[in-house]
Amino acid sequence: MGFDPWDAAFVADPYPAYRELREQGRAVWCEATGQWLVPHYADVSALLRDRRLGRTYLHRFTHEEFGREAPPPEHEPFHVLNGNGLLDLEDPAHARVRRLVAKAFTPRTVERLVPAVQRLAGELVGRLRADGGGDLLSVVAEPLPVAVIAELLGVPEADRGLLRPWSADICGMFELRPDEGTARRAVRASVEFSAYLRGLIAERRTRPGEDLISGLIAAHDEDGRLSEQEMISTCVLLLNAGHEATVNTTVNGWWALFRNPAELAALRASRDPEKLSTVVDELMRYDTPLQMFERWVLDDIHIGDTVIPRGAEVALLFGSANRDPARFDEPDALDLVRADNPHLTFGAGIHYCLGAPLARRELEASFGALLADGVPPLRLVEEPQWQDGYVIRGLKQLLVEF
């Protein structure tokens, strides 16, 4: 089976195809996606830091100059929202916005949230226990990071049910070749979410609090260089990136543990909270929640003997890089005590995930609550099915019982 992101069997287990790709070379042309696939760890790591590649090209070229068609005008609300967030900005705009966001999104901010994260994780696991089990995705994995990001942003509790549907619709556009229905839903969610945040920003201007939006307003007022659209796009990105990877690492991780009973048994026997950070890193490496990260080639580059011309698109295969035997010993084995584990799940270079420390804390709290003393062992009820998308890798549900 080759690289086919629209094939259900490939989506369920892309790792054999990645092995084939790594054997084929350092850059492999994929006619179906119109991209150069980059499957090796060393190349993916280096290209994430290479300024000849960009998440966008519009800071240097027009669509016409770059040989690309402009997106349809009716998709503009999505592209305005997405294009002004940290993930798709390039320097100098990226450096400016990241510096201002970092002022509000400090390690102290993250640590302030930790007790609430741990308490919430315990409450969600308690609900799952009270029911004797259920869908780990909807009962524990989704509510935890959404509530944490909402708390961070200062979204009132009554409005938090709006966030996950908006995020899911927007993230549909990050898959390969999204259809028109996906685009319409993303545009509608972009308009509604932006309007909601605009109102929240206006309220925080008059009644600031301890939340991130108030912090962004303060940074803007101090330096005067963070636009309202950049604030809105930053908040949306924090929700989308701040919970999609965490949700999927939780359920993908438990599915991996169920398929590796010896590792799960050893983890349960140890019950050592200090080791959870190592466990979380290995689960993120073993089954990567973001399988592909795309970049535009702004100037010709060489990958081995292959010249990739300006205007091309490269697909950096995180899932393949994290299973590369040139970097990881026994990469297809789940090793929960793996010490040497510089996985690329959070990216690298200027776009390294700003929320990585918070994501780790959430995951440690979630797994810790489910593995705590006095909590009966989880057992899988039925084999799960994978979501249709390839880029964002996750299960439809994960039914468990105690």
N, C-alpha and C positions, 0 to 999 in steps of 0.2 A: 504494500500500500504506500503510495506516494503522498506528497504534500497536497491536501485537498481540504481547505477550510470549510467547505460546504457539505462534506461527507460526514454522516453521523458517526461512523466507525472511527474516522480520524479524530473527530472532536473528542470522542470518548477516551482515546489513547493516542495522542500525537507523537509519543516518544520514540516508537520504532521508526517512524518516518523521519524524525530528526536525526537518528543515527545514520540513515541513508544519506541525508543531506550533508552531514558532516564529512561523510566519505566522498561525496561528489566534489567538494571543494570549499573554498572560503567564501565565495559569492556565487550563488546559483540563480540564474534567471528563471522567473516563474511567469509564464505566458498568461496564465489564468488571472493572476492578480496584477500583472504589469509592474512587478517589483523585483528588485534584486534581494534575494533571501540571504541573510547573514547568520549562519548557525553556530559559529565557534565563539567560545567565551572571550578569548583574547581580542578578537575583532569587535565583538559587541561592546566590550568594555572600553576599548580605544575609541570607537566611533561615537559613543555617548559623550565623549569629551572633545570631539573634533569639531572645531568651529566652522569647518567647511560644510558641515551639515546643519540643517535647521529644522525646527518644528514647523516653521513657516518660511516662506520666501518673500513675503510682501514687504519686509523691511528693506529689501534690496531691489526687488523686481516687481513689475506689474504681472498680471496673469499672462498677458500677451508676450511680454519679454521672456517669460519663463517657459513659454510653449504650452501653457495650460488654459483650459476654459474656466472662466469665472463661474462660481456656483450660481444656480438660478436665483433671481431676485427675491422670490418668495421664501427662500431659505435664509434670508439676511438676518432675521432675529437670532437664529441659532449661531451663525458665524460671528456676529457682533459679540454675543455673549461668550462664546468659546475663544475667540481671537484676542480678547482683552484679559484673559486669565493667565496666570503664571506659566501654565503648561505649554501654551502656544506663543508666548511672547519671546522675542529674542533681544539680545543686548542692542542698544543701551536701555531700552524700556524694561526688559526683564530685570536687570540689576537694580534699577530704580524701584520697581514695584516690590521685588523680593525684599529689599532692604527695609522698606516701609512696613510690609507685612510682618517681617521678622521682629520688628519693634513691638508688635502686638502679640505675636505668636511665639512667646519666649519659653525656655525650659521651665521657668517659674510658673507660667500659665498652665503648662502640661502637668506639672507636679501638683498644682492646686486642684486639678481635676481627679487625681488618682483615687482619693478616698471615695468620691462619688462613683467613679467607674467600678471600683471593687464592690461597693454596696449594691449598685444596680445589677452587676453580673450575678451576685448572690441572690438577689430578688428574682431575676429571670430564671435562674436554675431552680429556685424554690417553686416557681409556678410549674415548671416542667415536671418536677418531682410530684407535686400535688396531683397532677393529672396522670401520673404513672408513666409518662413519656409523651411523645408527640413529634412534631416536625421541628427538629433542632434549628432549621433555617429561620422559620417564621417566629418561633417562640424565644430564641436566645440570640442567634447570630445576627439577625437584622435589627431588632430593637436596640441592642446595646450601642453600636457605633452611631446610629441615627440620633439616639438620645444624647450621646456625648457631644456630637457636633452641634446639635441644636442648643445644648447647654453652653457650649463654647461661643456660639454666635449670638446667644441671647434670644432665641426663638421661643415665644411663649408656649407652654406645654399644650395648650388647646390647639395650636396650629401645627404641631409636629407631625400629624398624620398626613399633611400635604407633601412633606419633603421627599419621602421615598418614591412615590409615583412620579413626581417631577424628575427626580434623579434618574430613575429607570428609563423614562422616555428620552431624556437628553443623551444618556449613555448608549442608547441604541444606535446613534450616529457614529460611534467609534468602531463599529463592526465594518468588515469589508463589504463594499457595495450595498449600503443600506437602501431598501426600496422606498418608494414614494410615501407609502403609509408610515413607515418609520420616520421619514423626514417631517411629515406633517405633525406627527405626535411630538417630535423634538422641538419644532418651531412653536407649537402651542405651549408646551411646557416652558420653553425659554421666555416667552412673552409673559406667562402667568407668574413664573418664579421671579423674573426681573421686577415686575410690578409690585410683588409682595415685598421684596427686599428694598425697593425704593421707598416704600412706606415705612418699613422698619428703620431704615437709615434716617428718614426725616424725624421719626419719633426719638431716636437716640441723640439726634442733634439737640433736642430740647431737654431730654431726660437721659443723660449718659449713665451707663452702669459699669460693671466690671467685665463686660463681655468683649469679644473680639471686634464686633462692629464699632463699639464705642472707642476701642483702641485704634481702629483704622481711621475713624474720624479725627481723633486726637493727632495721629501721625500726619494726616492730611492738613489739618489746621496749622500744625507746627512747620511743616515743610512746603505745604501748598502745591504738592506735585502728585497727588493721587486723585484721579478723577472719580466721579461717582460710578461711571461704568466699570472702571477697574476695581472699585470696591465690590460691586455687584458680582462681577465675574470671579473675583477672588473667593467670595463666599460660596458661590455655586461650585467652584472647583473643590473647595475644602469639603463640601458635602459629598460630591461625586467621588473624588479620589479618596476621601477620608472614610468612606464606608464600603464602597464596592470591594476593595481589596481585603478589608477586614472581614466582611461577611463571607467572602469566598474562601479566604484562608481558613476560617473556622470550619465550614462544612467540608471543604476539600480535605482539610487536615484530619478531621474525624473519620472521613471515608478512608483516607490513607492508613490511619491507625487501625481501623477495623480489618483492613486487608493485610496488616502486619501485626498479628496477634502477639508475637513474642516481644516486639518493641512496646506494644501497648501494655502488656503485662509487666514489663520492667519499669515502665513509667508509673503505673499504678502502685507498684511495690515501693518505689523510691519516695513518692509524694514530697519531693523537695522543691519548694517554691523558687529557690535560688537557681534551679536548673531550667526553669520554664523559658527563660530567654533563649537558651540554646535549642530547646525543643521547638519554639516558635520559628526561629531562623531556619531550622531544618525542614519544617513543614512548608515554609514559603519557598524554599529551594526545590523541594521534592515535587511539588505540584503547583506551579507558579500561577497566581491568580490573574496576572496580565501577561499573556503569552507573546504578544508582539508589540513593538513600539516603532512607529514609522517616522522616518526623517527624509527631508528633501535634500538633494545634493546641490549645494550652492556653487561649488567649484569642483572641477574634475578631481576624482580621488582614485587611488590604486588600492585594491584589496587583493593582495597576492599579485598574480599576473594579470588580473582583470582591471581594466579601466572603466570606472563608472562615470559617465559624463554628467555635466551640469544639467539639471532639469529632470534627472531620473529620481526615482524614489527607492529607498532601501527599507527593508523590513528587518529590524533587529529582533531576532527570535530569542526572547528572554527564556522561554521554556527549554529551548535547546541549549543555550549557553549554561543554564543552571544544571544541565545533565552532561556537560562536556567532560569526558574522561581525561582530557589534557589538563584540567584544572581540579577536578574532584575525584578522589579515590572512590572506586565502586559507586559511581554516580547514580545508578539505578536502584541502589539499596537505600532504604530509609534508616538513617543512623541518628537517633535522637541525642547522642552524646558527641556528635561531630564537632570538633573544635575548630578546624580550619574551614570556615564556611563564608567566604566573601561573595555570597549570592548577589545577583543583580536585580532582585525583585523591586527594590526601591529606586532603581535607576543609578545614574552616576553623572558627574559633571555639574553644570549649572542647574540642571533640571532634577537633581536629586530630590527625592520627596521631602518636602518641608515638614509634613506631618508624620514622618517615620517614627519619631519617639512616642507620639500619642498612639499610633497604630500598635506598636509593640506593647504598650501598657494595656490597651484594650484586649489584645489577644492573650496576654499573660493572665489578665483577670478572668477572661472567659474560660480558658482551659483550666486555670487554677480552681475556679468555682466548681467545675464539673469533675475535678479530680481530688477535691478536698476530703479530708477525713470525715467519715460519717455519711458521705454521698455514695449510694450504691453504684456499682459499675454500670456503664451504659452498654446496651446491646443493640445491634442493628436489627430492624424489623424486616426490611426488604431492600434489595439492591436499588440504589437511586439511579435516576436518569439525568443526563447532562443537559444544561441549557443549549439552545440551538447555536448561540454565538460562539465564535472561536476566540476572538481577541480577548474578551473578558471571560475568563473561564470559571464556571460555577455550576452547581447542581440545582435542579428544579426544587428539590426538597430532600430532607434526610430524616426519615422516620426512625425513631429510636425508642427504647423502653429501658427501664431500670431493672 
